C-alpha cells in the first residue's frame, strides 16, 4: 500500500472534521448533520488505517 495516499487521506479526514467543528454555527442543520456523519466515518477509517499501518510495519 502506498503510504503517501494514506497520509493524504488521514490529513484530509482530520481537516474535514476540524472544519465541520469550527464552522458548525454557520451551516444549515441538515447539511451540518450530513457532514458530521461523513466526517465521523472518514475519521474512523483514518484511525483504522493508522492502526493497520502499525500492525503491518515490519512485514514487507
C-alpha positions in Angstrom: 0.0 0.0 0.0 1.3 3.5 -0.9 1.9 5.4 2.3 1.6 8.8 0.5 -2.0 8.4 -0.4 -2.8 7.0 3.1 -1.1 10.1 4.8 -3.0 12.5 2.5 -6.3 10.8 3.3 -5.6 10.9 7.0 -4.8 14.6 6.9 -7.9 15.4 4.7 -10.2 13.4 7.1 -9.0 15.2 10.2 -9.1 18.6 8.3 -12.7 18.0 7.3 -13.6 17.1 10.9 -11.9 20.3 12.2 -13.7 22.4 9.6 -17.1 21.0 10.5 -16.4 21.6 14.1 -15.2 25.2 13.6 -18.0 26.2 11.1 -20.9 24.4 12.7 -22.7 27.7 13.6 -22.7 28.9 10.0 -24.1 25.7 8.4 -27.7 24.7 7.8 -28.9 22.0 10.3 -29.5 19.3 7.6 -26.1 20.0 6.0 -24.4 20.0 9.3 -25.8 16.6 10.3 -24.8 15.0 7.0 -21.3 16.5 7.0 -20.8 15.4 10.6 -21.8 11.8 9.8 -19.4 11.7 6.8 -16.6 13.2 8.9 -17.1 10.6 11.6 -16.9 7.8 9.0 -13.8 9.3 7.4 -12.1 9.8 10.8 -12.9 6.3 11.9 -11.5 4.9 8.7 -8.4 7.1 9.1 -7.9 5.6 12.6 -8.2 2.1 11.1 -5.6 2.9 8.5 -3.2 4.2 11.2 -3.6 1.0 13.3 -3.3 -1.2 10.2 -0.1 0.6 9.3 1.3 0.0 12.7 0.5 -3.7 12.6 2.0 -4.2 9.1 5.0 -2.0 9.7 7.5 -4.9 10.0 6.1 -7.1 7.2 7.4 -6.2 3.8 
